[in-house]
Amino acid sequence: MDITFAPAHRLAAAIRSRTASAAEVLDAHLARIERYNPGLNAIVTLDAAGARRRARAADAAVARGEPVGPLHGVPVVLKDGHETAGMRTVVGMAAHVGHVPAEDGAVAARLKAAGAIILGKTNVPARLRGEQSDNPVFGRTSSPWAPDRTPGGSSGGAAAAVAAGLAPFDVGSDLGGSIRFPAHLCGIYGFKPTERAVSLAGHLADPPGMTRNFRIMFSHGPMARDVEDLDLVTRVIAGADGRDFEVPAMPLPEPPPVRMKDLRVAFAPAFPGAPVAAAIAAEVERFAAALDGDVARVAPALPDLDFAAARALFSDLVDGLSLAIHPPRDGAAPLTLHGFLDLLDRRDAVIAAWERFFDDWDVLLCPPAMCVAFTHRPASAPVEVDGVACPPGSLLDYTCPFNLAGAPAGVMPVGFDGEGLPIGLQVAGRRWDDLRVLAIMKLFAGRTAGFVPPPGFG
């Protein structure tokens, strides 16, 4: 077993069976971090000494025959937006440089309870706002596929670290595509759960003490090199924690057995009015065509929805909530309560349209983004799609619809473009059908080459 590219569930099984030790697994990852991270700048905080102590304790627990969790002894990294007790949480902001939380946020606490060893934090854009992972505190993260290209944002450090074999998984956060977009750019798997499936307690995007405005359309979810790990980690972190009272006090529904021959699969190589590279649209069509005859039904379809209006609604909600906390400097009036409730009514109509759509279809296959990994550039600079300059805001056109709908959506690697850069496929389903969407992704993953290490990192 290649320790540094083995999935988390296999590492955990090896540690439980004592065919590998937690210390051995950790040392292999630390050696790889020492070798590759300086060129990537994916991991920005590293607690090697603390991780070694916890690995020794994990091995001692196994030797004593104690019951252990599903991630016992597995080293992981966390996006630098999750508070971790005793480990700085900076969020790419100078105001947070000295912030060392006294307690774990919900995600860190759940991972530790499952036995995982958190060894460090991965880079993000400042305040988690941006499609590239660059900030004035830690600098810029590069893609392991090409040093002149971005791994995306805001979970770009997470995607780069996982793709490079520095850790088996990370847990990102996703308001408009921050899990799925970097997963697509870096050739790994990523999953955004249903809104409110995972507690947001201890997620830091503003200086301590400020009013929390990340309350809707926002999710925490796993990023990994194996779809089985997405399922495992989602189960570990999902559910009520007694701190975020918007999370239902019930587990995610277990789906009945999922069979390929029963699936109703819709696909869309493009969304109305949204640009997309021909290579990405072609991968969606190719994958869907290959399912024909093996599933109950596969056909092009989309909900009866004005996609341009829905995209504008998403932006209005994000901007309105942000400006309620950070008033505009130009003196413009912030969003009123009446205005906010009106936006929520309009959002309800969008959710209803997607729910009706998923009455007829089990999943929708579509692009995760309009382009593959692009070169580092200023945040406001356009991004070329097949030679056409597109505004950077268009980078969210294929991911934010599922934040607006609050629906689960994952990304899986399915191919490469003409330059050898990875292309992902987005798989979305009905709200609260998270485990069913993941089960379908497992079936689909068997029809792909799966994760492929970037050149020079294998």
Helices and strands as residue ranges (DSSP letters): G 3-5, H 8-17, H 22-40, E 43-46, H 48-63, E 75-79, G 94-96, H 106-113, E 117-122, G 126-128, E 134-135, E 139-140, H 156-163, E 169-174, H 180-186, E 189-192, E 219-224, H 227-237, G 260-262, E 264-267, H 278-291, E 297-300, H 307-325, H 337-360, E 363-366, E 383-385, E 388-390, G 392-396, H 400-404, E 409-416, E 422-428, H 434-445
